[in-house]
Amino acid sequence: MTHRPAARPDTPRYLTEERLAIQELARQFTRERVRPLADELDPQQGTIPDSLRDEMAELGFFGLMIPEEHGGLGQGVFEYCLVAEELAQGWLSVASLLARGNGMGGEFTQQQCKELLPRMAAGEYLGAFALSEAEAGSDVANLSCRARQEGNEWVVHGTKMWCTYADQADYLVLFARTSPKDPAKPHRGISAFLVDKQRGTFPEGVSGTKVRKIGYHGWSTWELSFDGLRLPESMLLGEEGRGFYLALGGLEVGRAHTAARAIGLAQAALDDATEYAQTRRQFGGPLTQFQDVRFKLARMAADIEASRQLMYHVATEIDSGRRCDREAAMAKYVASEMAERVTSDAMQIHGGAGYTTDFAVERHWRDARLTRIFEGANEIQLRVISDDMLGALR
Ligand SMILES: Cc1cc2nc3c(=O)[nH]c(=O)nc-3n(C[C@H](O)[C@H](O)[C@H](O)COP(=O)(O)OP(=O)(O)OC[C@H]3O[C@@H](n4cnc5c(N)ncnc54)[C@H](O)[C@@H]3O)c2cc1C
């Protein structure tokens, strides 16, 4: 990884001393710990070790956005995205793990905040998100998993798809239908639940099958079957029947976080390609003697910076308490499309070496591809943007 200076005399004002310090901390951690682990474990489809999770907790990463009164650092989305971008330069899954703390689950009661947030900030209570289903991905309001009340318990039946980290997490945030689907308003009657579990296993009434992925290694993604999982009444998150809104509530932050992850992947690919182009010699000199290679690198850098500035803007808007659905969708869309392009160009600069598993650029490329699909496929981002511009289609 090329070492870029953290601060320059002309550093923009919004990159305050404190933000630069957080960024530098994450940059150093990524360089020394995340990247070497990813280089070793990704080719074997290995798992992020618990020791790395502990180190991230030690640095305060899981509590970045958790208020200080609950044991966190009380920072905003801006700082969260700065850290995510750095971690993604090492390994996408580690940058995603960051989101499994930081208040994931949304609507906790005061009592749950008191009990759970300090444990989350300490990295002892990290979650997995069980929203998507095989037949309800983009159209997630169409979900079928159901929870039926029996006395003072909920009993869950159904399946979930794509639940990443379901095995290693300490809890699941599960979305299930608690009243029959109204075809005219399918988003109504969905509720969210907190499912406590032991790390490394599934609770009674839940079983899982691993999804075979082409990337996003470091953790497993699961298809889950719920066959009579019993939950105490108190595990309902927020109001019954309002779970869909809870899922939507985190979308702006999720989109900013995904933009940050895509930018991190692209930056890592650019750094690797720059280093490679400076050392690889053809026609009597380094690849950087060719204008095409120089221009490619320049275009990659310009595209990354444009996405980064949009992501900074969105993070600032969210931290200021202003709604920015359209801009957040734009940031996710622009950054992820850019990341696929830039990582592919970085692979091209590596020539044949880029198509081997000896260089990390193939990992950046595989992982960047995912950022166009998950957290709302890019076609859905375009729908959000165009609906905001033109009004929804009838
Ligand atoms: C590796 C991985 C990890 C994931 N982790 C999680 C997780 O932890 N938890 C979780 O809940 N989910 C997770 N997901 C699910 C992810 O969010 C969905 O895959 C994504 O939302 C797309 O849904 P889908 O796969 O069902 O695609 P579909 O909805 O079937 O879409 C297929 C294609 O049709 C397009 N399309 C669909 N509807 C429209 C429309 N209205 N207009 C235009 N185009 C449309 C889509 O954009 C896409 O190109 C993960 C997915 C992957 C691949």
The ligand as an SDF file (V2000), in Angstrom:
LIG
                    3D

 53 58  0  0  0  0  0  0  0  0999 V2000
  -22.5410  -10.9680   -0.3410 C   0  0  0  0  0  0  0  0  0  0  0  0
  -23.8460  -10.3910    0.1000 C   0  0  0  0  0  0  0  0  0  0  0  0
  -24.0460  -10.0720    1.4340 C   0  0  0  0  0  0  0  0  0  0  0  0
  -25.3000   -9.5940    1.8620 C   0  0  0  0  0  0  0  0  0  0  0  0
  -25.4980   -9.3700    3.1970 N   0  0  0  0  0  0  0  0  0  0  0  0
  -26.7680   -9.0990    3.6370 C   0  0  0  0  0  0  0  0  0  0  0  0
  -27.0490   -9.0570    5.0330 C   0  0  0  0  0  0  0  0  0  0  0  0
  -26.1690   -9.2020    5.8860 O   0  0  0  0  0  0  0  0  0  0  0  0
  -28.3380   -8.8920    5.4160 N   0  0  0  0  0  0  0  0  0  0  0  0
  -29.3630   -8.7220    4.5160 C   0  0  0  0  0  0  0  0  0  0  0  0
  -30.5160   -8.5680    4.9400 O   0  0  0  0  0  0  0  0  0  0  0  0
  -29.1120   -8.7300    3.1840 N   0  0  0  0  0  0  0  0  0  0  0  0
  -27.8460   -8.9220    2.7270 C   0  0  0  0  0  0  0  0  0  0  0  0
  -27.5810   -8.9740    1.3660 N   0  0  0  0  0  0  0  0  0  0  0  0
  -28.7070   -8.8480    0.4310 C   0  0  0  0  0  0  0  0  0  0  0  0
  -28.6300   -7.6650   -0.5080 C   0  0  0  0  0  0  0  0  0  0  0  0
  -28.9820   -6.4940    0.1520 O   0  0  0  0  0  0  0  0  0  0  0  0
  -29.5020   -7.9910   -1.7380 C   0  0  0  0  0  0  0  0  0  0  0  0
  -28.7980   -8.9440   -2.4990 O   0  0  0  0  0  0  0  0  0  0  0  0
  -29.8370   -6.7840   -2.5780 C   0  0  0  0  0  0  0  0  0  0  0  0
  -30.6970   -5.9240   -1.8880 O   0  0  0  0  0  0  0  0  0  0  0  0
  -30.5000   -7.1800   -3.9190 C   0  0  0  0  0  0  0  0  0  0  0  0
  -31.5420   -8.0710   -3.7240 O   0  0  0  0  0  0  0  0  0  0  0  0
  -31.5920   -9.4280   -4.5960 P   0  0  0  0  0  0  0  0  0  0  0  0
  -30.2740  -10.0900   -4.4890 O   0  0  0  0  0  0  0  0  0  0  0  0
  -32.7720  -10.2140   -4.1630 O   0  0  0  0  0  0  0  0  0  0  0  0
  -31.7650   -8.9570   -6.0740 O   0  0  0  0  0  0  0  0  0  0  0  0
  -33.1780   -8.6770   -6.8600 P   0  0  0  0  0  0  0  0  0  0  0  0
  -34.0580   -7.8300   -6.0090 O   0  0  0  0  0  0  0  0  0  0  0  0
  -33.7180   -9.9840   -7.3460 O   0  0  0  0  0  0  0  0  0  0  0  0
  -32.6490   -7.8470   -8.0830 O   0  0  0  0  0  0  0  0  0  0  0  0
  -32.1050   -8.4350   -9.2610 C   0  0  0  0  0  0  0  0  0  0  0  0
  -31.8220   -7.3080  -10.2640 C   0  0  0  0  0  0  0  0  0  0  0  0
  -33.0610   -6.6620  -10.6130 O   0  0  0  0  0  0  0  0  0  0  0  0
  -32.9570   -5.2630  -10.3550 C   0  0  0  0  0  0  0  0  0  0  0  0
  -34.2230   -4.7280   -9.8540 N   0  0  0  0  0  0  0  0  0  0  0  0
  -35.0040   -5.2040   -8.8480 C   0  0  0  0  0  0  0  0  0  0  0  0
  -36.0540   -4.4010   -8.6540 N   0  0  0  0  0  0  0  0  0  0  0  0
  -35.9380   -3.3760   -9.5370 C   0  0  0  0  0  0  0  0  0  0  0  0
  -36.6920   -2.2070   -9.8220 C   0  0  0  0  0  0  0  0  0  0  0  0
  -37.7970   -1.8900   -9.1490 N   0  0  0  0  0  0  0  0  0  0  0  0
  -36.2570   -1.3710  -10.7980 N   0  0  0  0  0  0  0  0  0  0  0  0
  -35.1210   -1.6520  -11.4930 C   0  0  0  0  0  0  0  0  0  0  0  0
  -34.3670   -2.7350  -11.2700 N   0  0  0  0  0  0  0  0  0  0  0  0
  -34.7560   -3.5860  -10.3070 C   0  0  0  0  0  0  0  0  0  0  0  0
  -31.8800   -5.1450   -9.2660 C   0  0  0  0  0  0  0  0  0  0  0  0
  -31.3210   -3.8650   -9.2260 O   0  0  0  0  0  0  0  0  0  0  0  0
  -30.8970   -6.2190   -9.7020 C   0  0  0  0  0  0  0  0  0  0  0  0
  -30.0650   -5.7180  -10.7100 O   0  0  0  0  0  0  0  0  0  0  0  0
  -26.3300   -9.3980    0.9160 C   0  0  0  0  0  0  0  0  0  0  0  0
  -26.1070   -9.6840   -0.4320 C   0  0  0  0  0  0  0  0  0  0  0  0
  -24.8850  -10.1710   -0.8450 C   0  0  0  0  0  0  0  0  0  0  0  0
  -24.6890  -10.5140   -2.2990 C   0  0  0  0  0  0  0  0  0  0  0  0
  1  2  1  0
  2  3  1  0
  2 52  2  0
  3  4  2  0
  4  5  1  0
  4 50  1  0
  5  6  2  0
  6  7  1  0
  6 13  1  0
  7  8  2  0
  7  9  1  0
  9 10  1  0
 10 11  2  0
 10 12  1  0
 12 13  2  0
 13 14  1  0
 14 15  1  0
 14 50  1  0
 15 16  1  0
 16 17  1  0
 16 18  1  0
 18 19  1  0
 18 20  1  0
 20 21  1  0
 20 22  1  0
 22 23  1  0
 23 24  1  0
 24 25  2  0
 24 26  1  0
 24 27  1  0
 27 28  1  0
 28 29  2  0
 28 30  1  0
 28 31  1  0
 31 32  1  0
 32 33  1  0
 33 34  1  0
 33 48  1  0
 34 35  1  0
 35 36  1  0
 35 46  1  0
 36 37  1  0
 36 45  1  0
 37 38  2  0
 38 39  1  0
 39 40  1  0
 39 45  2  0
 40 41  1  0
 40 42  2  0
 42 43  1  0
 43 44  2  0
 44 45  1  0
 46 47  1  0
 46 48  1  0
 48 49  1  0
 50 51  2  0
 51 52  1  0
 52 53  1  0
M  END
$$$$
